[in-house]
């Protein structure tokens, strides 16, 4: 139902959304997905991935939340000889985009355990421009590679690494396109892509199993700016029926946003196929009323805890990669009506609107999220809608009357001047 004044509100929100979209787009780190472990080799140009078909993944347990990715493998060597190979874990590449956020070195907390004992691993870091590695050139100039020379200093009135370089070194960076000029900014921007791979040498004993585990903090590979309840524009594709009910349970104009955590599964095919036992754990890491976790990944999603789900597959051969959506909303922050608490007394929002949802419907939403029961359509308090319509009608009448009086007054003045 279209509420009076909603076009004005929509216009305001569109302007705010456009501004947020522009700023947010500048703030995004361009991140492809993280990946499964893969057998690797060392070449003159660095690490490369290779196949190892004598070793299989007997089981893989992949835990995904917004703040943590943890993977546990059981590998088995099917040959009669020990196999020693290099294992590599390529991290998502990232590059600098101008924003108010400080550039940072990502994935610093990556850790590896072999049979429940943490090991030391090596790292390869490259600074790529059009496929060429300039890590050595940046190191020679003492420019920190992973955080783009701590480039955010200039935003705080401090000289950046570029300012402190000689004219010749500045020209070299520009010529190699390691930095690019932006007319709207006082200094050239870092233009290299950071490519990081963790690797270690691993021995797989003959005809035996070995457990390998690693964990790290993920960074969303894509951040969407959201949409409003009742609208299908910009809504994620991977929302099931239960997710639709969760979204539509909120009052109209409730703003939803979502983040995506990606993970590459197909690199597991470098090992002997299939993965005999695959378990995916999706953790919303909070009350189901606050965060919706969903994915397009095939398989039956089973609830195993508060806003926690698992998908299990046998003899699994990955044919596509994983994207997990974490959907949030601004209901508590902006509407101030405690949909999930015991109080439902509404308060005006920042744009003057009030959203009300009945307590009985709120309870049924809780039941859906915890017991998967069916829901009726939400019922909005009609007295508030009627009051708004009446108020809008009276305002229109008042404006019409004032306009009529003004036109009548001008006609009288015109007639009196003609009589003279």
N, C-alpha and C positions, 0 to 999 in steps of 0.2 A: 504494500500500500504506500503510495507516494504521500509524504507528509508536507503540509504547508511550509514554504520556506526551504524545502529540501534542495531546490535547484541552487539557491545561494550557498547553502552549506556544501553541496557537491562542488560548486565552483571554487570555494575556499579550499576544499580538500584537494582538488585537482592541482591548484597552484602550489599548495604545500607539497603534494606528491611529486610534482615536476621538480621543485627545488631540491627535495630530498633525493630524488632519483639522480639528479646531476651530481650532487655532493657525494652520494653513496657510490656512484659509478667511479668517481675519481678515487674513492677510498678503497676500492676492491683490490685485493691481491689476486692476480690471475693464477689460479692453482688448478692443475689437473689432479687426477686422483692419486692416492697412494696405492701401493701394489703389493701382491704376494711376494714372498721370497722366491728367488730364482737362482739357478746355477749360473755361475759367471766365470769369465776369464779375464786376464790382464793383457792388454795389448799396448802398443806404443802410444795410442791416443787415449788410453784409460780403460775403464772396465767395460766389458760387453757381456751381454746375456747369452748363454748357450744352453743346449738341451742336455739332460742327464736322465736317460731312460732306464737305468738300472736301479734308480731310487724312486720310491713312490711315497705319496702322502697318504698314510693310513687313516689319519683323522685330522681335521682342522676345526678349531673353535674360534670364531671371529666375534669379538665383542665391539659394538659400536655405540658410542654416545657422543654428545656434542663436545665433551671435554676429554675423552679418552678413546683410543683404539688399542686393543690388546688381542694378539693372535697367538694361539698355541697349536703347534703342529706335532704330530707323531710321524716321523719319517722311517722308512725301512729300506735297507740295502738288500736287494734280492740276489746279489751275486755272491760268489764264494771268496771274493777278495775285498779287502778294505778299499774304499773309494775316498780319496781326498780331493776336494774341489773348493773353489772359491764360491761363497754364497754372497749375493748382493741384494740389497734392498734399496731400489731407487726411490727417493722421496720426490714429492711434487715439485716441479720447477716453480719459481716465483720471480716476479720482477717489480720494480718500483713504479708506483703511480702517485702523482701529486695528491696529497690529502693533508688533513690536520693531524693525522696519526704519525707517530714516530715509526720509521722503518725498523724492523727487527730481524734478527737472525732466527729463522724458524727451525723447529724440530730439534732443538738443543737437548731435549730430554729423552731422545731415543735410547732405549736400553735393550740388551739381548741376554737371554739366559739359555744355557745348554744343560739339560738334565737338572734344572732348578738351581744352577749356579751361574751367577752373572759373569760375563766375560768381557774383555776389552775388544773393541772393534775399531777398524780404521775407517777413514772417510775420504772420499774424493769430492772436491769442490771445484766447480768451474764457473767462470764468468763469460757467458756466451753472447756473442753478437753475430747474427746470421750464421750460426753454426761454428764460429771460430772462438777458441778459448783464449781469453786475455787475463787469466788469473795471475800469471807471472808478471805481466806489465803493471797490474794494479798493486801487486805486492811490492814491486820495486819502488813505487810511488808512496808506499805505506798507506794505501787506501784500503780500509777494511771491506772485504768483499761481501760478506753475508748480510750486513746491514746497510749496504750502499754508502759506505764512508760516513755513517752516522749523519746522513744528509739533512735531517730535520733541524740541525743546529741553526741554520740561517733563519728559520722561522722564529727563533727565540733571540734574535739579535746577535748571534755568534757567527763568526766566519766559518764557512763550510770548508771541506777538504779542497774544493776547486779554487777558492780564493787564495789558499796558501801555496798553490803550485806556481812554478815559473811559467812564463808566457809560452815557452817551447812545450812544456808538458801539457798545458792547457790546449794548445793547438793539436797536439798528438791525440788527446782524448776526443776532441771534436772530429778530427780527421778519421779516426777509427770508429766513430759513431758510438763510443762508449758513453758519451753524453750528448744530449740534444737540447737545442735552445727552444725556449718557450717565451713568446713575446709578453705573456702576462706575468711572468715570474722573473725575479732579478738575477737568477743564476741558471745555468744549464742543468737539466735533470739527468740523473743516472739512467742509462739506457741498456745496461746489461741484464741478462737473465741468470739467476743463480740456479745452478744444477748441482744437487747433492746426492751422493750414493754412499750408503754405509755398507761395509763388506768385511768379511772375515774368512779365514781358512777353516774348513770343516772336514773332519774325517767321519765317514759313515762305516761302522764296523760291519764286516761280512755277516750276512744273514741275521742282522740284529736291528732293533728299533732304537731311535734316539728322539728325545723331546727338545724342540726348539721353541722358544717363546720370545716375543718382542712386544714392546709397548711404546706409545708416544702420544703427545697431545696433537689432535688433528686441527686443521684450519679449514673452515668451510671453503669448498672450491667454488661456490657460487652463492651469492646473497641476493635474494629477491626482496623487493620493497613492499610486497603484500597486496592485499585487496580487502574489501569490506564484505561483511555478511550480506547474503542476498545477491551478491554479484559473482559471476563466474569469470570475470576478467582477471587475468594474472593468477588464477587459482592453480595450484600444482596439479600436474597430471596424475600423480601417483597417490590419489586419495580414494580409499575404498568406501563402501556404504556406511560403515561405522564412523569413518572420518567425516563424511558428509553430514551425518547427524550431529556429530560433535561441533562442527563449524556452525551449522544452522541453529544450534541451541542458543547462541548468543544473540542479543538484540540487534536490530538493524543498525547500520553504521559502525558496528564494532570492527576495528581494524586488525587484520591478521597479517603476520609476517612469517617468513620461513627461511631456514638455512638448510643447505644440503651438504652432507658429508659423503664424499665419494671414496670408493675403494676399488682398485683394479684386481679382479680375480683371475683373469685369463692367463696371467703369467705363470700360474700354477700348472699350466699345460706343458711347461718345459720339463716337468718331471713325468715319471711313468704314470699313465692314467689308469683308472679314475681316482678321485678322492673317495675312499670307501665310506667314510662317515664325515659329513659336513654339518656343522651346527653354527647357525648365525643367531646372535643375541642382540636385540635392539633394546636400548635402555633410554627411556625418556628422562630418567634421572630427576623425577619430580612428580608431583600429583598429576593424575590423568586430566584433571580439570584445567591445568595450566599449560601442559605441553602435549601435543599430538605427535606421535612418531609413526611414520608410515613409509612404505617403499613399494616400488613396482616389481621387486625381485620375486620370481616365481616360488611357489611353495605355500603350504598352509601355515599361517601365523597363529601361534598358540600363546595364550597369556600365561606367564609363569611368575608374575609378581606385580606389584603396584607400578603400572605403566611400563612393564617390562615384558618382552615377547621373544619367542624363539621360532626359528624355521630350521627343520632338519631335513637332510636329503642323503640318500644312500647312492653309492656309485656315481658321484657327481662329477660331471665334466663341465667346467665353466664355459659358457658360450657368450656371456655378456658380463658386464661389470655392475657393481653395486652402487646405488644412490639411495641414501637414507634422508628423508625429509623430517625436520623438526619444526613443527608449526606452533607459533606463539600468538597471543592476542594481547590487546591493550586494555581489556575490559576493566581490570582492577585499577590500572594506572590512571585512566582518563574518565571512565564513567562513574567510578566511586560507588557503584551499587554492588553490594557484596553478593554476587550471584551464588557463590559456593558456600557462603556462611549462613548464619541464622538471621541476619538482618537484610531486608530487601527494600528499605526506604531509599528511594532514589535521590540523587543530588544532581544539579545541572552540570553538564560537561563543559569543556572549554568553548564549544561553539553554541552554548545556550540550550542544547537539547538534553532531554532526560530519557534514559532508557529504563524500562521496568520489565521485569520478567517474574512471573508468578512463582511463589515458593514451591507449589506442588510440581510444577514443571522442572524447577531446579533439582528437586529430589529425584525425579525420573531420569534426569541427565546423569546424576550420580549413579543411579542403578544401571544405566546403559554402560557406563564406563567400567563399572565393577562387576556387573553380572550379565552384560550383553542383552538386556531386555529391550523391547520395542518402545518407541517414543511416539506420542501424538505430535501434532503441529504445535509450535509455541503460541501462546496467547498473550497478546500485548494489552495493557490496561487501556480500555476504550475511552474511559472518562478523560484521560489526558489528551487523547487524539481529538475528541469532540471539543474540548476546551481550546485546543490549538486552532481547529477549523473556525470556531466561533470568533476567536480573537483575530484571525486572519481576515475573516469576512468583515468584521467591524473596522479594521484598518483600511480595507479597500473602500468601504462605504465612506469613511471619513475623508480619504484622499479624493474620492469622486466628488464629494460635496464641496471640498475646498476648490477643486478645479472648476466646478460649475460656478461658484461664487466669483471666482477670478474672471472667468469668461464673461459673465453677466455684467460685472463692473466695467470691463473694457468696452462692452457694447453700449452701455449707458453713456460713458464718456464720449464715445464716437458719435452717438445720436445727438447729444447736447451740442457738440462742436458743429455738426451739420446744421442744426436749427439756427445757430448764430449766423 
